[in-house]
Amino acid sequence: MTEFTDLPLNPALFQGLDALGHVQMTPIQAQGLPALLEGRDLIAQAPTGSGKTAAFGLALLHRIDVAQTRLQALVLCPTRELADQVAKHIRKLATGLPNVKVTTLTGGTALAPQLASLGQHAPHVVVGTPGRIQELLRKRVLDLRDIHVVVLDEADRMLDMGFEEPIREILGRTPGKRQTLLFSATYPDAIRAIASQYQRDPLVVTVEGSEQPTTIVQRFFDVDPAQKPSALAGLLLEYAPESAVVFCNMKRDIEDVVASLTHLGFSALALHGDMEQRDRDEVLVRFANRSCNVLVASDVAARGLDIDDLGAVVNYDVPTDVDTYTHRIGRTGRAGREGLALTLCTPREMPRANALSSQLGSPIRWERPVLATLQARIAPRATAVTLCIDAGKTDKLRPGDIVGAITGDAGLPGDAIGKIDVYATRSYVAIARPHADKALARLQAGKIKGRKFRIRKL
């Protein structure tokens, strides 16, 4: 069975599959969906990019009774970014189902709009983070008594982030006869414990390497500690990826690395757990729209980051375990492209690298990096600049309004405009760097939809 038409799916779901371009099933879908549609529990050891979101999205939508305005399915994700992606995918799958309400409930955002949305009428599907779902349960504004399906997406990462207690409380408030689907890239003891307590005779499916459809070139570089900044710059200049994520083990190193790369001319930004949510959102917007070409991140902060064409991953430090290494490098080499993973290793980190090599089952071929001269502005800057507009969906602002203001009032060519992101109260537009100052000046002097808004360059 390889095609969705072979499944006893609700016919209305084929419209969503067509809209998303899904024709043939991935291995995780082919192995799991027949059992999911029968209502069976599932444990799927499957990485990002394996098609798992469509698998559980179809399973929960298949069981939704649209006529009943009550919460029937809950998806828990480790981060706001992943929850947003999952919710968008489920909404597209539900294109053929009239009046399905999919609500995203995550931390790091204002509570009042979420309370207002829940107060209008109950959603059919909620996609959220464990902390915010737990908070809403304790405020008695979320009712889980009619839940048919619960999905734990990236369950291992949720436990790594300390969400075990909220997950257990949430599951404890759902009906015992619910269907429980657990998706995880790894299967540690803590996941086994959750599964044994909250699932009934689950089908176990393992899909290996689905996130790496093409080769990921992995290279390891032996460096002295003092050479790390120049070695990192040298690798970025030598390989010249259009975009790269640099992972640091220690949060305190992130800002130092960003400062070093910025001095050299790279458009580098930090992403770590101490950042305010709005700052984090702006960093991710800028990285996705190509106005930042190097993101320096911690593992926790980068969870949920989903960039299909990431040019390279650089381990500034050797990861502490093979699961972390696999998660890091799995972010490159997607969508049929060849990936690149570069790892710097000091003498003190050598035992960790050797342990990594042993667990991966392949020997490491050590190289010496070309060291860059740490001179100001020797690196290429990002090709775009992001402009922030203090207006969004609540102001009825749409991407077309922004395009019209830039190409009309500001007089810029259409190809100077990149990705546009419109949120509740803010909007972001990427402008080709040569046109950025002109676009900013014209927009500040003019109007959008006949109104003046505060506009600034990030």
N, C-alpha and C positions, 0 to 999 in steps of 0.2 A: 504494500500500500504506500504510494508515494504522492498522490494528489489529494487535495482537500475534498474534491468531489466524491471521493470514495468513502468519506465519513458521513455519518448520520447527523450532520449539523443542521441547526435551524437555517432554513434557506435564506433568511434575511441577512445572515452573516457573510454570505458570498459577495455581497456588494462591497462590504468593508475590505474583504480580502482582495477584490479586484482593484479597489482604490489604492491599496498599499502595494500592489504588484506581486502579491503572493500567489504562486501557481502550484509549485511542487513543495512538498513538506521537507523541512530539514530533519536530520536524524532525531533530534529531541522531540519534534512534533510527531513524526511517524511512530516513534516508540511509545510516546506518552498519551497522545490525544485519544486513541480508542478507549483506553481505560479511564481517562479523565471524563469523557462524555458519558460513561457509565456511572460516574459518581465516586470512583475509587480514589483513595488518598495516594499521594505521590511523593517520593523523594527523588529529586533529580540533581545529580552532580553535573552541572553544566555551566560553562563560563559565559561571560558577556559575548554577544554576537552569535549565539547558538540558535536563536529563534525562540527562546523561552518565553519572552513577553507575549508573543502571538499565541503560544501554546496555552498559557494560563488565561490570557485574555479571552480566547475563544471558549475555553472551558467555563469560565464564570458567566460570560454573556449568554452562552447556550442555556444556562439555568435561570436567567433573569426573567421574571414576570413583570413586564413593563407596566401592566395595569395596576399593579400593587405598588403604591408610592411609599415604600419602606426600604431600609437599608438591607441589601441581600448579599453583598460581596464586599470583602475587605482585603486590600493588598497593603502589606507593610514593607517599607523600603528603608535602607539605612540613611539616605540623604534626601534633602529637598530636591536637588537636581535630578536624581534618579526617579523620585516620585513624579516630578513634572513630566519626565520623558515617558514613563509608564502610563500616566493618565492620558497623555496625548495619543499614544498608540492605541489604548483601549477605546478612546473616543472615535478614532478613525475606523477601528474594527466595527464599532457600533453604528456606522453610517446608515445602514439599512434598518436599524431598529428605531422607530419613532419615539421621541421624548425620553430617551435614556439620560438620566442625570448622573454624571461622573464628577465627583468633587475631590479636590486635592486638599488635604489637611496636614500641614507641616509646620514644624517649629521654625524660629527665625523670622517669622512674618507676623503681622498684626493679627491679634485674635478676633477683634470685633467683626471684620468682614466674614470670617469663617463662621462665627456665631450667627450672623445675619443670614448667610446662605443656608445654614442648617435650619434656621427658624422659618424660612419660606416654605419648604417642604423637604422631606427626607430624601437624600440621594439614593439611587439604586446601587451605586458602587462608590466606595471611598478608597482613595489611594493616599497613604499617609506615612509619616514617620512615627515610631513607637512612642516617643516622648509626648508629642502633641495629641495623639490618640488617647493615651493614658490621661492626660490633662483634661480632655473633653469628656471622657468617661466619668472622671471624678466630679466634674461640674454638672453631671447628669443631663448633658445636652446631646449625647450620642447613644443611640439604642442599638445594641448588638443582638437582641433576642431573636431576630428573624434572619440572621446570617446563615446562608447556605454554603458559602465558600470562603475560606481564609487562605491567603497566599503569603508566604514568607519569602520575599525576594532578596537574594544575597544574604541569606540567613547567617552565614559565617561572619560577615562584616558587621551585621547588627550586633552580634554577640561580642565581637572585638571592641565595639564602641560602647559597650556597657549597657546594652538594651535588654539583657536577659530578663530582668525583673519586670519591666514594662510588658514585654512579650508574654510572659507567663500570666500576668494579670489580665491582659487583653484576651488571651485564649480562654482563660477561666470564665470570662463573661459571655462567651459565645455558646450556642447550643452544642450539646454533646454529639449530636448526629450530623454536625457540619462536615463538609469535605475540606481536608487540610492539605495544601500543596506546599512543599518545601523545596526551594531552589537554592543551591549553594555551590560555589566553585570548589570548595574543599569540604571534607566531612570529618571534622574533629569530634572528640568525645562529647563536647557540649552540645553539638548538633544531634548526635545519637541520643542523648538524654532527652532533648526536646521531642524528638520523633517518637521515642518509645512511650512517652507519657501522653502525647496529644494526638497521635495518629493510630489508625486502625488498619492493620494488614496492608501497609503501603506498597505500591509497586515501586521498585528501585530501578532507576534508569541512569546510566553513566554515559556521558558523551565526552570524549577526549578531544582536546585541541580545536574545538569548533570556533574559538575566537581567533585562530591563526590559520586562515584559509591559504595564506601564502607564507613563504619563508620569512622568518625573523633572523636577520644577521646579528649574531651576538659576539661582541668583542670585549676583551678584558685588558685593562691597562695598568701596569705596575708603576706607581708614582710615589714620590716622597711627599709627606704631609704638606710641606711648604710649597710644593709645586701644584697643588690641586687647583687653585684659581686659574693659573696660566694653562694647565692641562685641559681644564674644562673649556676655556675660551678657544684653545687650539683645536679641540675636537669639533666644536660648533662651527669654527671657521673652515676647517678642512672638509667636513661632511656637508655643511651648509643646508641643514634641513629647513624647510619652509616654516615649520613649527616644531618645538621640542618641549618636553616636560623634563625638568631636572628634579630628581628626588633626593632629599636629604633625610637622614635618620633623625637628626636633632633639630628641633624647631629653632633653636638659637642660631643655627648656621644659615638659615634661609635668607634672612635680611642681609647678611654679609655677602652671600653669593649674588643676590640681586644687585647690591651696591657695586660689586666688582664688575658684573656684566653691563650694568647701566653706564659705568664709567667708560667702558670700551665701545659703547655705542649701540649695544643690543637694546631692543625694546623688551625689557624683562620686568616681570611682576611677581610678587610673592602670594602664596596661598597657604594659609595655616589656620589652626583652630582658634586662635585668639582674635580673629578678625570679626568685625561686625557683619551681619548678614548682608547689608546693602553694599559694603565694600567688597565682600566675597562675590556677590552677584555681578558687580561691575568688572571685576577681574575676569570672571568667566565669560562675560559678554565680550570683552576686549580680546581675549584669547581666541574665542570662536570666530570673531569677525576679522581676524588678522591684523589688528592694531597692536597686538602684543605677540612677539614671535618666540619668546622663551618664558615658560611658566616654571617657577621654582616652588616646589610643594612638599608638604609632608604627606605621608600615606593616608592618614585619616581625612585630611582636608580634600584630597584628590578623589575620594570615593564618590562615585556618581558622575565624574567627569567623563563625557562621552564625545570624543572628537574622532570622526570616522577616518580622516586622512592625516593623522598625527605623524609627522615625519620621523621623529626619533624620540626615544626615551634614554635619558642619561642617569645612571646611578652615581650620584656624587659620592655616596658611601655604599659599601656592600650591604645589601639587605640582611636583616637578622635571620631570615628563614626562607626556605624555598617557596612557600606559598606567597609571601610578599613579593619575592622576585618575579614569580609567574604572573601575579596580578599587575605588577608594574609594566613588564615588557609586553603584556597582552594588549596594551593600549595602542601599540603601533602595529603596522602590518594588517590593517583591516581593509574590508571592501576590495579584496583582490590585489592589494598593493604589497610590495615587499617592505617589511619593517626593519628598523634598525635599533638595536639596544647596545648601549656603550656603558661599561662599568669601570669606575676608577677604584683602585685598591692600593692602600698603603701597607707597609710591612705589618703593622699591628692588626690589619684586617685579613691578612693572609689565611689564618686558620678558618675564619668564617667563609672565605671564598672556596677553600678546599672542601669544606663540609658541603657547601652548595654544589660544587662540582660532583661530589660523590652521590648526593641525593638526585641530581639531574641525570646521572649516569653517563656523563660525557666529560672528557678531560678539557681543561682550560689551556688555551694557547696564549701565553702572555705576550703583550706588545708594549712598546714604549711610545707614549703620545708625543706628537710635535707640540712643543710649548709655545704659546703665543707671547708676543711682547706686550706687556700690559700698558699700552699707550692709549690715550683717550681717542674715542671716535674712530677706531679702526674697523669696527664691525658694521654690517648693513643694518639699517633700522627697519622696522616693520613697514610694510607697504601702505598701511592705512592709519588713519587717526579716528578716534571715536568722539563724536559730539553727543552731549547729553542734553536732552530737552526735558524740563520740569513739567511734563504733561504726559498723560497716557490714556488708558482705556476709560478711566472715570471722566476724562475731558472729551470723550468721543473721538479721540485722535486715532487715525489709522495710518498704516504705512504709506498708502497712496497720498495722504495729505502732506506727509513729510517730503515725499518724492516731488510732489507738485511745487512745494515751497522752494525746494533746492534748485530744481530745473527751471522753474518759472521766475520767481522773484530773485533768487540768487544767481540765476543765469548759468548754472553749471551743466556740463554734458551729463547725460544719463549714465554713461559708463564710469563716471567718477563716484557713483554711489554704490556702496557695498551692502552688507547685511544690515537689516533694520529689525530691532527688537522693541516691541511695545509692551510695557507692563502696566500695572494699575495706575501709578502716578508718575512714571518716568518712561522716557523712550530714548533709545540709543541708535545712532546711525553711523556706520563706518564710511569715511570719505577718503578717497585716494590722497595720499600725503601732499602732493603738489597743489591740490585744490582745497585743502582743509582750512587754511586761514581765510581764504575768500568766502568759503561757505559759511564759516562762523560769523564773519563780519556782516554778510548780507542777511543771514537769519536773525542776528541780533538787532539789525536795523529794520527788518521787515516784520511780517506777520505770518502765522500759520492758521488757516481757516478763519482769517479775519481777527485773530487774537494775538496778543503779545505774550510770549513765554520766556522764562529765563533759560538761556542756552549757554553752555560752557564746553570747553575742550577738556577731555580727561587726559 
